[in-house]
Amino acid sequence: MNITLAAHARNAARLIGGADSTAITAGAGMGADSGLPDFRGKDGFWKVYPALGKAKLRFEEIASPRTFRDRPDLAWGF
């Protein structure tokens, strides 16, 4: 069966229209083009989050399930 692009688009629209919520994700290139900080370079991320940089916390220490469990104030603030 050969399904056309238009048929795929109609099906996607139907699914999205019937959804309770929608999540949209983007890759690194789209994020940087949107003005979000990138993670390149030694301090690239911390230039935008200086308080966490001054605390000398690594990205992995904050963006982890353990931090959300043990320090939710820090994790959600991040």
Buried (B, 14 or more C-beta within 10 A) or exposed (E): EEEEEEEEEEEEEEEEEEEEEEEEEEEEEEBBEEEEEEEEEEEEBBEEBEEBEEEEBEEEBBEBEEBBEEBEEBBEEB
